[in-house]
C-alpha cells in the first residue's frame, strides 16, 4: 500500500488559495481529500431543513466536480471523527493529516482528540492558519496582552499588514498531486436525515462598485449595499486573503468589517469563556433579566409591533439572513426593551443564521447587551422608530417583510419605548451598581 497525505476539509471548502491544502499538495505524497459530515454537530440540529447543511452539501459537490477534473475525488464520510479516523487509517497508509485551524470550543476539543489518536498511530498532524489574516497572538498590545477594544486592535492590525499576509497560495500548480482514484459517492442529505433545499448557494459575483460605495450604502437594508459574502467566509468557499486585498484597494470601511472577524476570533481564542455562555464583563451576569417566554416568542416570530424589528426577524426566519444594521436593532430590542437575556437571542440566531459564526454572533450579542468587549454602553438603547427614519425612511424594507403594516391585523407595540428605556436603565444600574 502506497503512503498518502490526507487533507481534512472543514471551514475551507475550496481548492483555490487554501493554506493547509497547499502544504498537503507539496508534501511529496498523493493527497486524499476528506470531508466529514460530523454527527456530533448534525445530530444536535433540530431543523431538518437547515440551510447551512444544504450550503455545505452543495459546496461539497462543487469541490467534487473540481477534483474530478484532476482525476481525483473527495472522500465524504457521515459520522463522528472519533469513528472516521480509525477506519481511515485502517484503509490507507497515511503519512500526515493536514488541516486548517479552527477556533471554536468544540472544534478545539475535536482536533485535539483526533491529533492524539493519529499521533499515537504514528501519523503526523499539521494545522495551518487559513480563515484569518491574523490570529491567536499575532496582534497584541505593546505590553503583550490581547486587545479588548476594536479601534487599537485594528490600528495594530493595519500596521502589521503587508503584502506577505495577502499572498495567495498557488495550489493550482500542484493539482496533479491529488490521489488519482475512482469517484467516491457523496451521502445524500436524506441519508443524514435532512431535506434538500432548492436554493442556489453559489458565491455571488461582487461588483467592485458595490465595495467602493460600501461605506455610504451598508446601513440601508432595502438596497443591495452589502456583499452578502459572510456565509462564504464562514465556510471558506472564498479566500479571506483575496477579499482583504480587494478591500485594501477599494474600501477601508469594508476592510474594517473583515478586521472585526479577526478581532472576534482573537477574543474567542484569548477569552474562551465567552464561547461557553459567560459574559465578557462578568458584572453583567448580575443583571436581573425578565426572560418572559411569551414575549420572546413574539420577538422570534416578528410580532412585536415595531415594524423594523419585525421585518428583521421575518427576513431571518424566511431566508436565514438578516441585514447587519437590523441585527443590531433586533438584538438591542430583545435585551433592552424586553430585558431578555442576550444568550436567548444568541441561541436563536445560532439556530437560524446561515452565516452563523460563534465568535461574531457572540460578539454582536454581547455588544448589543453591553456585556461584551468594546460593547455599546449599557445606557445606549436603540429607538426603533428613529432607526427606521434613518435607515428605512421610505419603509421599503419594512413593507417587503411586514405587508400587513397599517392594517388591523398588525399588532400594537408590545411595550412603549420610553417606558422600556426607563425600565432597562433602572435594572442595569441596579445590577451593575451604577448611580444615575
Secondary structure, DSSP 8 states (H G I E B T S, - for coil): --EEEEEEESS---STT-HHHHHHHTSSSEEEEEEEEEHHHHTT---TT-HHHHHHHHHHHHHHHHHHTTT---EEEEE-HHHHHHHHHHHSEEEEEEEE---SHHHHHHHHHHHHHHHHTT-EEEEE--S-SS-TTSSB-TTS-B--SHHHHHHHHHHH--HHHH----GGGGGGGB----------GGGGT--------------HHHHHTHHHHTT-TTS--S---HHHHHHTSS-HHHHHHHHHHH-HHHHHHHHHHHHHHHHHHH-GGGGGT--SSGGGGG------HHHHHHHHHT-SS-HHHHHHHHHHHHHS---HHHHHHHHHIIIIIS---HHHHHHHHHHH-TT--HHHHHHHHHHHHT-STT---TT----HHHHHHHH-TT-HHHHHH-TTTTSTTS---SS-HHHHHHHHHHHHHHHHT---
